[in-house]
Amino acid sequence: MGTPSRRGDSTARAVSPAVSFHPATTTRRAHPSLTAPHRPEADTETMESTSHDEHSAAPSEASEATGDPADTSSPLPQRRRRSRGGTDVKRWSRRRKIVVGLSAAVMTTALALGADVAVLVHRPARVDIAMPSTSSPTAGETWLILGTDSRATVPGDQSRYGTTQEVEGSRADVIALVRPSQDGLTVINLPRDLTINSKGMELDRLATTYVPGPQNTINALCTGLGIPTTHLVTIDMAQFATIIDSLGGVEVDIPEPVRDAYTGLNLTSAGHHRLSGIDALALVRSRHPEILRDGSWVAMSQADGAQRRSQSTATVMQAVLSTIGQRASNPISLHQLAHTVAGNITLDSGTGLADLVSLGRSASKAGRAGTTTVIDLPTGPRDESIIVSPNQESRDLLAGYGYTPKTCRPAGA
């Protein structure tokens, strides 16, 4: 590493036990809100530089043991920067699957409501998109799911993630391809830090291709990877939190107390917790967690933190889908959920009722049969700036689904 970390020997090297979801209803465990005398600096990110929040350290100094492991009255440590480099960490986590799962749930819910689909199809916001064309006979129908990080729609206290003045614009924090078929759904997750050659010799990160708008991301995927998008779904942070709240929250099992000054996460006791939308968002976006061990708050290493994020996010996704499944048996509850979810996504203007019904059937069948396949796109090794590039394995995987660069043509090209 460049600048020595102040974590010292207190850095947690052992991976924490996985967070698990608890489908049964339990009494909500109260926990105090995060308070800190100094707000952590907002994450910033530009098209020319890599996001600091992907590789900077967590608040660093672990507090000394006090004899009271549940004591959280002391202020959290102030955020400190950490130089780039170090362990090659898989930075993008399984939280992408949450967005995919919620989007698919929208369509499944709409299908279950029968005639009410015609009403729900008008609730999502719309954006005009010119979809690309393809000469590949096997590319098939491709839904592009984008989870965005605009600070204009941050739920609750904006200081947790920064204001629009501190973090301008919007990036694609989640990029996933959903391929419906007769057998169910295939989901291909693309890392946000994947670089693609989308404009001649110019390299772009997938995350920052969204800065000019979704049309640019769709064109970049077509030119750089040969992916011909046919339908678009976008969800922002506030919409994610709203959908979680519409479910009445989600129950998770926390193996040990955890906090994160960057996101406002502050679960001071182990065991069952029912998380609100804001708390669930704080958990899945936690990149600098501290855990309470032997009476002291210990900053997790980058590698362990990345693994914890994957575990926590997969847990939230499980809890969301489990709760949606429970709602499906109650028509009134299902109607309310569908109404809320449909009002918290954005679709391309060309996606119609027949498209939603078709996707709903595939998602419903996959849910019953357990045939949803989730694939993480393999990439080359990460360098010190966390950038990753496609390798032969990733190209072969995409080609297996009919995605090759020379077969896709952006609209108007």
Beta strands, then each sheet from edge to edge (+ up, - down):
strand 1: 20-21
strand 2: 125-127
strand 3: 133-134
strand 4: 143-148
strand 5: 172-181
strand 6: 184-190
strand 7: 195-199
strand 8: 202-205
strand 9: 231-235
strand 10: 250-254
strand 11: 258-260
strand 12: 265-267
strand 13: 271-275
strand 14: 290-293
strand 15: 296-299
strand 16: 346-348
strand 17: 372-376
strand 18: 408-409
sheet 1: 1+ 10- 13+
sheet 2: 2+ 16+ 9- 4- 5+ 6- 17-
sheet 3: 3+ 18-
sheet 4: 7+ 8-
sheet 5: 12+ 11- 14+ 15-
end
